[in-house]
Amino acid sequence: MPLQPPQPSSGQNSLWRNGDFLKLWSAQTVSVTGSLLGALQLTAILALAATPFQLSLLAAAGVLPALLCGFVVGAWVDRLRRCPVLIAADLLRAALLGSIPGAWFVSALRIEQLYLIAFLHGLLTIFFNVAYRSYLPSLVRREQLVAANSRLSASASVAEVGAFSLGGWIAQFSSAIVVAAVDAVTFLVSALLLTAIRTSETAPASSAAQASLRREIIAGLRLVVANPLLRAIGASKAVGMGLGGGVIGTLIVLYGIETLGFAPGVLGTIFAIGGVASILGALSTSRLTHRFGLGKTLAAGFLLYGLSSFLIPLARGPLLLAGALLAVQQLADFALAVYEINEVSLRQGITTQRMLGRVHASLEVVELGARLAGSLLAGVLAEAVGLRGALAVGAALMAGGGLWLMLSPVRHAR
């Protein structure tokens, strides 16, 4: 028998009286804060003087687990209680990030250690992301999903405002090693918050033979491929957020520091503007969706964000001008927040609880597998055409993913 969520009074305000949702919300916010501090990238650039190719390998190591293990993670999450998975993922990520200051203290820190941490951290993050998105419908009612995801997105955006800026300023005035230590503490705090959740989860069905696990993985893939909405979302994620996002995400910090000449703290503050825009987007999503429809709002959000990515390689000239162009691009995070909230809510709304883990994991594999290719492509492009040219290719791929979604059946979803 599936777990019955708590029955708060109707209306979005009832979420404020749902204590367990508030704990999950707080834990996810703290966890996102840690993930956005940029500890691995800052440590590689500032402490180990990593090259563009080494940064490409570091980014690839972070998304490789999705390609190797993502489908299995989804099937296992559907077989396990979700809250213990979340707690374990946080504790292990804290230990991984905590190993960086330890290795630095004994003068043993090497880029190879960062590759290993990135890989294991990426694996644990897949478990956390799939589990928390599958856990949310157990804590709130189905008609509250958009409101709940809006709150989760808004707080993640608040974390983005603080985390990007905080990580950059800590690195500038102290060191990237201290950023890693702060990152480890955030995951410990998240784990403590999750242990306070009191809603009991019913035991999943007992694990079957390995062949049954394979059948469950295949069933999840078939659902994504057979459903035209999920299929279109997966394709757009692969092209835009995957390939395009992999290229941009791998190179943008190095581009901002070495090509444009920004100090880490200043660059982090510019990125924090995106967090403010995301907050406004999250707060506006319900009204925009009600007015224009879920599908149109979702597709337009992706396309607008993709087109804004061209402002990144166009940034040049005096620091004030380059910073202004990057700041304008960050404002497009408003559209990204609208897209992400509606996309996750659509997934949760059209998928049964029993299949949610596998659907989330399948789409995660698609996006992060493509991001792996984008991360490796970033290093090749940077060596061949320079950082600016590589970022232009990434922007074109991002915009292409948005256009794909706009022309798909998702545009008409209600």
C-alpha positions in Angstrom: 0.0 0.0 0.0 1.5 3.4 -1.0 2.4 5.8 1.7 -0.4 8.3 2.3 0.9 11.9 2.6 -0.2 14.1 5.5 -3.5 15.8 5.0 -3.1 19.5 5.7 -5.9 21.9 4.9 -6.3 22.9 1.3 -4.4 25.8 -0.2 -0.8 26.7 -0.5 -0.6 28.2 2.9 -1.0 24.7 4.4 2.6 24.0 3.4 3.7 26.3 6.1 2.0 24.1 8.7 3.5 20.9 7.3 6.5 20.4 9.6 8.1 17.6 7.7 8.0 19.4 4.4 9.6 22.4 6.1 12.4 20.1 7.4 13.0 18.7 3.9 12.8 22.2 2.4 15.5 23.4 4.9 17.7 20.4 4.4 17.6 20.7 0.6 18.4 24.4 0.8 21.4 23.8 3.0 22.6 21.0 0.7 22.2 23.2 -2.4 24.2 25.9 -0.6 27.1 23.5 -0.1 27.0 22.3 -3.7 27.1 25.9 -5.1 30.1 27.1 -3.1 32.3 25.8 -5.9 34.8 24.2 -3.6 36.2 21.7 -6.2 36.6 24.2 -9.0 38.1 26.9 -6.8 40.5 24.5 -5.2 41.6 23.2 -8.7 42.1 26.7 -10.1 43.5 28.6 -7.0 45.3 25.9 -5.1 46.5 23.6 -7.8 46.6 25.9 -10.9 44.6 23.5 -13.0 44.6 23.8 -16.8 41.5 24.0 -18.9 41.9 20.4 -19.8 42.2 19.4 -16.1 39.1 21.4 -15.3 37.4 19.6 -18.1 38.4 16.2 -16.6 37.2 17.4 -13.2 33.8 18.4 -14.5 33.6 15.1 -16.4 34.4 13.1 -13.3 31.5 14.8 -11.5 28.9 13.7 -14.1 30.4 10.3 -15.1 28.5 8.5 -12.3 25.2 9.4 -14.0 26.3 7.6 -17.1 27.5 4.5 -15.2 25.1 4.2 -12.4 22.1 6.5 -12.9 19.6 3.8 -14.1 20.5 1.5 -11.2 20.2 4.4 -8.7 16.7 5.1 -9.9 15.6 1.4 -9.5 17.2 1.2 -6.0 15.6 4.4 -4.8 12.2 2.9 -5.8 13.1 -0.1 -3.5 14.4 1.9 -0.5 13.0 4.3 2.0 13.9 7.7 0.6 14.8 9.6 3.8 17.7 7.3 5.0 19.1 7.6 1.4 19.1 11.4 1.8 20.8 11.3 5.2 23.5 8.9 4.0 24.2 10.9 0.9 24.7 14.1 3.0 27.0 12.4 5.5 29.2 10.8 2.9 29.5 14.1 0.9 30.6 15.8 4.1 33.4 13.3 4.6 34.5 13.7 1.0 34.8 17.5 1.1 36.4 17.3 4.5 39.2 15.3 3.1 40.4 18.3 1.1 41.6 20.4 4.1 43.1 17.2 5.6 45.2 16.5 2.5 46.2 20.1 2.2 47.3 20.2 5.8 49.8 17.4 5.2 50.9 18.8 1.8 49.4 15.8 -0.1 46.6 17.4 -2.1 46.7 16.5 -5.8 44.4 17.0 -8.7 43.9 13.2 -8.9 42.3 13.4 -5.4 39.9 16.0 -6.7 39.0 13.8 -9.6 38.1 11.0 -7.2 36.1 13.3 -4.9 34.2 14.7 -7.9 33.3 11.2 -9.1 32.0 10.0 -5.7 30.4 13.3 -4.9 28.5 13.1 -8.2 27.3 9.5 -7.4 26.0 10.6 -4.0 24.4 13.7 -5.6 22.4 11.4 -8.0 21.1 9.4 -5.0 20.2 12.6 -3.2 18.4 14.3 -6.1 16.5 11.3 -7.2 15.5 10.4 -3.6 14.3 13.9 -2.6 12.3 14.4 -5.7 10.7 11.0 -5.2 10.2 11.7 -1.5 8.4 15.1 -1.9 5.0 13.6 -3.1 5.0 11.5 0.1 5.0 14.7 2.2 2.6 17.0 0.3 -0.6 16.5 -1.7 -0.5 16.2 -5.5 -2.2 19.6 -6.0 0.4 21.2 -3.9 3.4 20.0 -6.0 3.8 23.2 -8.0 3.7 25.3 -4.8 6.1 23.0 -3.0 8.5 22.9 -5.9 8.3 26.7 -6.2 9.3 27.0 -2.5 12.2 24.5 -3.0 13.3 26.4 -6.1 13.0 29.8 -4.4 15.1 28.8 -1.4 17.7 27.1 -3.7 17.9 30.5 -5.5 18.4 32.2 -2.2 21.2 29.7 -1.6 22.6 30.6 -5.0 22.8 34.3 -4.1 24.7 33.6 -0.9 26.7 30.5 -2.0 28.3 31.9 -5.2 29.2 35.1 -3.5 30.3 33.4 -0.2 32.5 30.9 -1.9 34.2 33.5 -4.1 34.9 35.9 -1.2 36.1 33.1 1.2 38.5 32.0 -1.5 39.7 35.6 -2.1 40.2 36.6 1.5 41.2 33.2 2.9 41.7 30.2 0.6 39.8 27.7 -1.5 40.7 25.1 1.1 38.5 26.9 3.6 35.7 26.9 1.0 35.9 23.1 1.0 35.7 22.9 4.8 32.6 25.2 4.9 31.1 23.0 2.1 31.6 19.9 4.3 29.8 21.5 7.2 26.7 22.4 5.1 26.2 18.7 4.3 26.4 17.8 8.0 23.7 20.4 8.8 21.5 19.0 6.0 21.8 15.5 7.4 20.8 16.7 10.9 17.7 18.4 9.6 16.6 15.3 7.7 16.9 13.1 10.8 14.2 15.3 12.4 11.5 14.3 9.8 8.8 12.2 11.6 6.6 11.0 8.8 7.1 7.2 8.6 7.7 5.6 5.2 6.1 2.2 4.5 8.6 -0.5 3.6 9.1 -0.9 -0.1 8.6 -4.2 -1.8 11.4 -6.6 -1.0 14.3 -6.7 -3.5 13.9 -9.4 -6.2 16.5 -11.1 -8.2 19.0 -9.2 -10.4 16.9 -10.0 -13.4 13.9 -8.2 -11.8 16.1 -5.2 -11.2 17.0 -5.1 -14.9 13.3 -5.3 -15.7 12.5 -2.4 -13.5 15.2 -0.3 -15.1 13.9 -1.2 -18.5 10.3 -0.3 -17.4 11.4 3.1 -16.3 13.2 3.7 -19.6 10.2 2.5 -21.6 8.0 4.9 -19.8 10.2 7.9 -20.6 10.5 6.9 -24.3 6.8 6.1 -24.7 5.5 9.2 -23.1 5.7 12.1 -25.6 6.1 14.7 -22.9 8.9 12.9 -21.0 10.6 12.0 -24.3 10.7 15.7 -25.4 11.9 16.8 -22.0 14.7 14.3 -22.2 15.8 15.3 -25.7 15.9 19.0 -24.8 17.8 18.3 -21.6 20.4 16.3 -23.5 21.0 19.1 -26.1 20.7 22.2 -23.9 21.3 21.5 -20.2 23.5 18.6 -21.0 25.9 19.4 -23.9 25.5 23.2 -23.7 25.5 23.4 -19.9 28.5 21.1 -19.8 30.6 23.3 -22.0 29.5 26.5 -20.2 29.7 25.2 -16.7 33.2 23.8 -17.2 34.7 27.0 -18.5 32.8 30.0 -17.2 34.8 30.3 -13.9 38.2 30.1 -15.7 36.9 32.5 -18.4 35.7 35.0 -15.8 39.0 35.0 -13.9 41.6 34.6 -16.6 40.0 36.1 -19.8 37.9 38.8 -18.3 40.1 39.5 -15.3 37.6 39.3 -12.4 38.6 38.5 -8.9 36.9 35.4 -7.5 34.8 37.4 -5.0 33.6 39.9 -7.7 32.8 37.0 -10.1 30.8 35.2 -7.4 28.9 38.4 -6.7 27.9 38.7 -10.4 26.7 35.1 -10.4 24.7 35.9 -7.2 22.5 38.2 -9.4 21.2 35.0 -11.0 20.1 33.8 -7.6 18.1 36.9 -7.0 16.5 36.5 -10.5 15.7 32.9 -9.7 14.0 33.9 -6.5 11.7 36.2 -8.4 11.1 33.5 -11.0 10.2 31.0 -8.4 7.8 33.4 -6.7 6.2 34.2 -10.1 5.8 30.7 -11.5 2.4 29.9 -10.1 0.9 33.1 -11.5 2.6 32.8 -14.9 1.6 29.1 -15.2 -2.0 29.9 -14.3 -2.1 32.7 -16.9 -0.2 31.2 -19.9 -0.5 27.4 -19.2 2.1 25.0 -17.9 3.5 23.9 -21.3 4.0 27.3 -22.9 5.5 28.7 -19.7 7.9 25.8 -19.4 9.1 25.9 -23.0 9.4 29.7 -23.2 11.5 29.7 -20.0 14.0 27.2 -21.4 14.3 29.1 -24.7 14.8 32.5 -23.2 17.5 31.2 -20.9 19.2 29.5 -23.8 19.3 32.7 -25.9 20.7 34.7 -22.9 23.7 32.4 -22.8 25.2 34.2 -25.9 25.9 37.2 -23.6 28.6 35.2 -21.9 31.0 34.9 -24.9 30.0 38.5 -25.9 31.4 39.9 -22.7 34.6 41.9 -23.3 36.2 45.3 -22.9 36.5 47.1 -19.6 35.6 45.2 -16.5 32.5 47.4 -16.0 31.1 46.6 -19.4 32.0 42.9 -19.3 30.4 42.7 -15.8 27.3 44.4 -17.0 26.8 41.8 -19.8 27.4 38.9 -17.4 24.9 40.5 -15.0 22.2 40.8 -17.7 22.7 37.2 -18.6 22.3 36.2 -14.9 18.9 37.9 -14.9 17.7 35.2 -17.3 17.8 32.8 -14.3 14.3 34.1 -13.8 13.2 32.1 -16.9 15.3 29.1 -15.9 13.5 28.9 -12.5 10.1 29.0 -14.2 11.2 26.2 -16.5 12.6 24.0 -13.8 9.7 24.3 -11.4 7.1 23.4 -14.1 9.3 20.7 -15.6 9.7 18.8 -12.2 6.1 19.4 -11.3 5.0 17.9 -14.7 7.1 14.9 -14.1 5.8 14.3 -10.6 2.2 14.9 -11.7 2.1 12.4 -14.6 4.2 9.6 -13.0 3.0 7.1 -10.4 4.8 7.1 -7.0 6.1 3.6 -7.8 7.9 4.8 -10.9 9.1 8.2 -9.8 12.6 7.1 -8.9 13.2 5.5 -12.2 11.7 8.4 -14.2 13.8 11.0 -12.3 16.9 8.8 -12.7 16.4 8.2 -16.4 16.1 11.9 -17.1 19.1 12.6 -14.8 21.2 10.1 -16.8 20.2 11.7 -20.0 21.1 15.2 -18.8 24.3 14.3 -16.9 25.5 11.8 -19.5 25.2 14.6 -22.1 26.9 17.0 -19.6 29.8 14.5 -19.4 30.2 14.8 -23.2 29.8 18.6 -22.9 32.5 18.8 -20.2 35.0 16.8 -22.4 34.0 18.8 -25.4 34.8 22.0 -23.5 38.4 21.1 -23.0 38.8 20.2 -26.7 37.1 23.4 -27.9 39.0 25.6 -25.5 42.3 24.3 -26.8 41.1 24.6 -30.5 39.2 27.9 -30.6 39.8 29.5 -27.2 37.6 30.0 -24.2 35.3 32.5 -25.9 34.7 30.4 -28.9 34.0 27.3 -26.8 31.4 29.3 -24.8 29.7 30.4 -28.0 29.3 26.8 -29.0 27.9 26.0 -25.6 25.4 28.9 -25.9 24.2 27.6 -29.3 23.6 24.2 -27.9 21.7 25.7 -25.0 19.5 27.7 -27.3 18.9 24.7 -29.5 17.6 22.7 -26.5 15.1 25.5 -25.8 13.9 25.6 -29.4 13.5 21.8 -29.4 11.2 22.0 -26.4 9.2 24.9 -27.8 8.4 22.8 -31.0 7.5 19.7 -29.0 4.2 18.5 -27.5 5.3 19.9 -24.1 4.3 23.4 -25.4 0.6 22.3 -25.3 0.7 20.5 -21.9 -1.8 21.6 -19.3 
